[in-house]
C-alpha cells in the first residue's frame, strides 16, 4: 500500500496528515483523529462532508464512519479532479503524485 504525508488546511488550522492512497475509493475520507486535529466539530461531521485544502488543492472530504474508521483515504476524486497520477519507483521504494 502507498501512503502519502500531506498538509491539510481547513482555513483555520493546518496539519500534516498521513493518507492511504486508494484509487478504487470514489471519495477522500478523514478519520475521527484527523477531524479532531484540524478542529472539525461534531456538528460539521453530521453534515457528512466538507471542503478543505490538501496540499493547496481544494477537495470535498467525507468523514469515515464505517470500514476505514481509523484511516485517512486519498481517493480517486482527489486524483481525477487535480489530474494527478501516482508514480511508483520500485528501485528506490518511493511514490510521487504528478
Contact map, one row per residue, 1 for C-alpha under 8 A:
11100000000000000001100000000000000000000000000000000000000000000000000000000000000000000000000000
11110000000000000001100000000000000000000000000000000000000000000000000000000000000000000000001000
11111000000000000111100000000000000000000000000000000000000000000000000000000000000000000000000000
01111100000000000111100000000000000000000000000000000000000000000000000000000000000000000000000000
00111110000000011110000000000000000000000000000000000000000000000000000000000000000000000000000000
00011111000000011110000000000000000000000000000000000110000000000000000000000000000000000000000000
00001111100001111000000000000000000000000000000000000111000000000000000000000000000000000000000000
00000111110001111000000000000000000000000000000000011111000000000000000000000000000000000000000000
00000011111111100000000000000000000001000000000000011101000000000000000000000000000000000000000000
00000001111111000000000000000000000001000000000000111000000000000000000000000000000000000000000000
00000000111111000000000000000000000000000000000000011000000000000000000000000000000000000000000000
00000000111111000000000000000000000000000000000000000000000000000000000000000000000000000000000000
00000000111111100000000000000000000001100000000000000000000000000000000000000000000000000000000000
00000011111111110000000000000000000001000000000000000000000000000000000000000000000000000000000000
00000011100011111000000000000000000011000000000000000000000000000000000000000000000000000000000000
00001111000001111100000000000000000000000000000000000000000000000000000000000000000000000000000000
00001111000000111110000000000000010000000000000000000000000000000000000000000000000000000000000000
00111100000000011111000000000000000000000000000000000000000000000000000100000000000000000000000000
00111100000000001111100000000000000000000000000000000000000000000000001111000000000000000000000000
11110000000000000111110000000000000000000000000000000000000000000000001111000000000000000000000000
11110000000000000011111000000000000000000000000000000000000000000000000011100000000000000000000000
00000000000000000001111110000000000000000000000000000000000000000000000011110000000000000000000000
00000000000000000000111111000000000000000000000000000000000000000000000001110010000000000000000000
00000000000000000000011111000000000000000000000000000000000000000000000000110000000000000000000000
00000000000000000000011111110000000000000000000000000000000000000000000011110000000000000000000000
00000000000000000000001111110000000000000000000000000000000000000000000000111000000000000000000000
00000000000000000000000011111000000000000000000000000000000011000000000011111100000000000000000000
00000000000000000000000011111100000000000000000000000000000111000000000111111100000000000000000000
00000000000000000000000000111110000000000000000000000000000011110000001111100000000000000000000000
00000000000000000000000000011111011000000000000000000000000011110000001110000000000000000000000000
00000000000000000000000000001111111000000000000000000000000000111001111100000000000000000000000000
00000000000000000000000000000111111100000000000000000000000000110000110000000000000000000000000000
00000000000000000000000000000011111110000000000000000000000000000000010000000000000000000000000000
00000000000000001000000000000111111111000000000000000000000000000000000100000000000000000000000000
00000000000000000000000000000111111111111000000000000000000000000000000000000000000000000000000000
00000000000000000000000000000001111111111000000000000000000000000000000000000000000000000000000000
00000000000000100000000000000000111111110000000000000000000000000000000000000000000000000000000000
00000000110011100000000000000000011111110000000000000000000000000000000000000000000000000000000000
00000000000010000000000000000000001111111000000000000000000000000000000000000000000000000000000000
00000000000000000000000000000000001111111101100000000000000000000000000000000000000000000000000000
00000000000000000000000000000000001100111111100000000000000000000000000000000000000000000000000000
00000000000000000000000000000000000000011111110000000000000000000000000000000000000000000000000000
00000000000000000000000000000000000000001111111000000000000000000000000000000000000000000000000000
00000000000000000000000000000000000000011111111111000000000000000000000000000000000000000000000000
00000000000000000000000000000000000000011111111110000000000000100000000000000000000000000000000000
00000000000000000000000000000000000000000111111100000000000000000000000000000000000000000000000000
00000000000000000000000000000000000000000011111111000000000000000000000000000000000000000000000000
00000000000000000000000000000000000000000001111111000000000001100000000000000000000000000000000000
00000000000000000000000000000000000000000001101111100000000111100000000000000000000000000000000000
00000000000000000000000000000000000000000001001111110000000111000000000000000000000000000000000000
00000000010000000000000000000000000000000000000011111000011110000000000000000000000000000000000000
00000001111000000000000000000000000000000000000001111100011110000000000000000000000000000000000000
00000001111000000000000000000000000000000000000000111111111000000000000000000000000000000000000000
00000111100000000000000000000000000000000000000000011111111000000000000000000000000000000000000000
00000111000000000000000000000000000000000000000000001111100000000000000000000000000000000000000000
00000011100000000000000000000000000000000000000000001111110000000000000000000000000000000000000000
00000000000000000000000000000000000000000000000000001111111000000000000000000000010000000000000000
00000000000000000000000000000000000000000000000000111101111100000000000000000000000000000000000000
00000000000000000000000000000000000000000000000000111100111110000000000000000100000000000000000000
00000000000000000000000000010000000000000000000011110000011111000000000000000000000000000000000000
00000000000000000000000000111100000000000000000011110000001111100000000000000000000000000000000000
00000000000000000000000000111100000000000000000111000000000111110000000000000000000000000000000000
00000000000000000000000000001111000000000000100110000000000011111000000000000000000000000000000000
00000000000000000000000000001111000000000000000000000000000001111111111100000000000000000000000000
00000000000000000000000000000010000000000000000000000000000000111111100000000000000000000000000000
00000000000000000000000000000000000000000000000000000000000000011111100000000000000000000000000000
00000000000000000000000000000000000000000000000000000000000000011111100000000000000000000000000000
00000000000000000000000000000010000000000000000000000000000000011111111100000000000000000000000000
00000000000000000000000000000011000000000000000000000000000000011111111000000000000000000000000000
00000000000000000000000000000011100000000000000000000000000000010001111100000000000000000000000000
00000000000000000011000000001110000000000000000000000000000000010001111110000000000000000000000000
00000000000000000111000000011110010000000000000000000000000000010001011111000000000000000000000000
00000000000000000011110010111100000000000000000000000000000000000000001111100000000000000000000000
00000000000000000011111010111000000000000000000000000000000000000000000111110100000000000000000000
00000000000000000000111111111000000000000000000000000000000000000000000011111110000000000000000000
00000000000000000000011111110000000000000000000000000000000000000000000001111111000000000000000000
00000000000000000000000001110000000000000000000000000000000000000000000000111111100000000000000000
00000000000000000000000000110000000000000000000000000000001000000000000001111111110100000000000000
00000000000000000000001000000000000000000000000000000000000000000000000000111111111110000000000000
00000000000000000000000000000000000000000000000000000000000000000000000000011111111100000000000000
00000000000000000000000000000000000000000000000000000000000000000000000000001111111100000000000000
00000000000000000000000000000000000000000000000000000000100000000000000000000111111100000000000000
00000000000000000000000000000000000000000000000000000000000000000000000000000011111110000000000000
00000000000000000000000000000000000000000000000000000000000000000000000000000111111111000000000011
00000000000000000000000000000000000000000000000000000000000000000000000000000010001111100000000011
00000000000000000000000000000000000000000000000000000000000000000000000000000000000111110000001111
00000000000000000000000000000000000000000000000000000000000000000000000000000000000011111000001111
00000000000000000000000000000000000000000000000000000000000000000000000000000000000001111100111100
00000000000000000000000000000000000000000000000000000000000000000000000000000000000000111111111000
00000000000000000000000000000000000000000000000000000000000000000000000000000000000000011111110000
00000000000000000000000000000000000000000000000000000000000000000000000000000000000000001111100000
00000000000000000000000000000000000000000000000000000000000000000000000000000000000000001111110000
00000000000000000000000000000000000000000000000000000000000000000000000000000000000000011111111000
00000000000000000000000000000000000000000000000000000000000000000000000000000000000000011101111100
01000000000000000000000000000000000000000000000000000000000000000000000000000000000001111000111110
00000000000000000000000000000000000000000000000000000000000000000000000000000000000001110000011111
00000000000000000000000000000000000000000000000000000000000000000000000000000000000111100000001111
00000000000000000000000000000000000000000000000000000000000000000000000000000000000111100000000111
